[in-house]
Amino acid sequence: MLWNLPNSLTFLRILMVPLLVVVLLTRFSGSEFWGLGIFLLAALTDLADGIIARRTKAVTVTGTLLDPIADKLLISAAFISLVELGLAPAWMVVVIIGREFAVSGLRHLAHQQGVVIAANWWGKLKTFSQIVAVSLLIVSYQLGQWVFLSKAALWVALAMTVASLISYFGGFWELVVGEER
């Protein structure tokens, strides 16, 4: 079935991305909190769609394709908006988004070889640390003397992103390239 609940949640996450960008980049009273709410709701749909799909055995080709796209759109749009707002350095965001493209490319090559690269703990830690960093950065103006937490969270997210990249490429590069020869 093409449109089951998990796929609907994934599609909802995709639809929330432009709303998130508009809310983050349009300064109005409470915009940070609205942006945080939209971002966290979208992030929760990612958690929910996966759990529901696995528990109800509703994993579909459509969901398998759309879910990672929705994830990348959400994180990329949030981080790019934070660069625009001057809350995140562009170079860090380029590394974070670049990792997404690199691992997606590795997964594509692996898929062509019949190898499935499933998410590992480094990938899950990367995602969690990015959600925390984006959340804290969105409300960083409201943190007062605790603003350093948002910057520290961004550094942690960057470290987890690089560790995840190394983990995936270290674990699968030889397997994928070795079979290509």
N, C-alpha and C positions, 0 to 999 in steps of 0.2 A: 504494500500500500504506500503510495507516494506521500500523502498528507496525513500522517499520524501525529500524535501529540508531541513527540520529541522533535519531529521536523518542523512543526508549527512553532515550537519554542525557538528553534534555530532561526527560522525565518523572522520571528519577532525580534530576535537579537540583531539581525541585519537591519531591520527597519528602525531600530533604536539608535543606530550609529549616527545618521544625519541629525537626529534630534539632539543627541549628546553634543555634537560639534556646535550646533547652533546655540544651545544653552551655555556651553563653556565659553564660547567666543562673544556672546552678547552679554555685556555687563549690566546686571540689574540687581536690585536688592534680593539677596538670597540665591543668586545664580549658582554660587559654589555648592550650596546644599542641594539644589535641584539637580545640578550636574552630577554630584556624588550619588544621589539617589538613582538617577538614570543609569549611571555606570555600574553601580552595585546590582541593580535589578537585572541588567544585561548580563553581568558576570554570573549571577545566580541562575539565569536561564541556561548557561553553559553547563553548570553543574547538574541542574535538573534534567536537561535533555539526555545527557549521557546515562544517568542513573535510571531514568524511566525507560530508555531504549533497551538497556541491558536486562532490566528486571522483567519487562513485558515481552522480551524477545522481539522488539520492534526495530531492530537495527536494519536500516535500508541503505541501498547504494546512494540514494539522494542525500540521506543524512550523513553518510560517510564522506561525501563530497562537500556538502554545504557547511558542516560543523567547523572544520578547520578554517574555511574561508571566513565564516562569521567571527571566529576567534581572532583571526589576524586583522580583520577590518576593525573590530572593536578596540583592540590594543593599539593598533597603528593610529587610528583616528584620535584616540585619547592622548597618546604621546605627542603626536604632531600638534594637536591643539595646545598642549602644555608648552611646547616650544614656542608657538605663536604668542602665548601669554607671558613668555619669559620665565617660566617656572621650571623648565628642563633644558639643559644644554643640547643643542642640535646634534653634536657628535655622539652623545650617549644614545640618543634616540635612533640615530643611524645604525649604531651597533646593534641595538635591540631589534629593530625592524629587519636589518640585514641578516641577523640570525634566523629570523622566520623564513626569509627567502631561501637561505642556504639549506636549512633542514628540510624545507618543502622540496627543494631540488633533489636532495639526497633521497628523500622518500620516493620521489617520482622515479629516479634511476633504479632504486631498489625494487619498486613495484614492477618496472619493466623486466627485471630479472626474476620476478616471482618471489621476492623477499618482502615481507611485511615488517616495517619498523614501527613497533607499538610505542606508545608514550612510556617513558621510564620515570623514575623518581626525580631525576634532575629536571626533566621537563615539567613535572608537576610542581616542584619547588620554584622553578622559573616562573610559571604562571601565577602561583600564589604570591610570590615576591613582587611581581609586576602589578598585580591587583592592589596590593597594599601600597606600593609606591605611588601609583596613579591616584588612589583614593586620598592619600595624605597630601600629595601635591595639589590636588583640586582644592582642598580646604586649607592650604598652607597659609594663606593670608589670615585665616581665623585662628591659627595655632599660637600666635603671639611668640612668647619666649621659647616655645616648643617647635618652632619652625625648622630647627635643625633635624628633627625626626623625619621630615619629608625628604630632605637632602640625603640623609643616611639611608633611608629606605630605597631611594633611587640608586645609590651605590651598591646596596645589597642586591637589588634587582639586576643591575648590570653584571655583577659578579655571578649571580645564578644563571643569567643568560649566557655568559661566556662558558661557564662550567657545563651547562646543558649542551651547548654547541660542541664542546670538546668531547663530551660523553657520547653524543650521537655519532660524530665523525670518527672518533676513536674506536667505537664499537662496530661500526658498519662500513667504513670507507673501504677497507681491504676486501671485505666480503662483496661489496658492490663492484668495485673497480676490478678486483681479482676475477670475478665472473665475466666481466666485460671483455677480457682479453681473449 
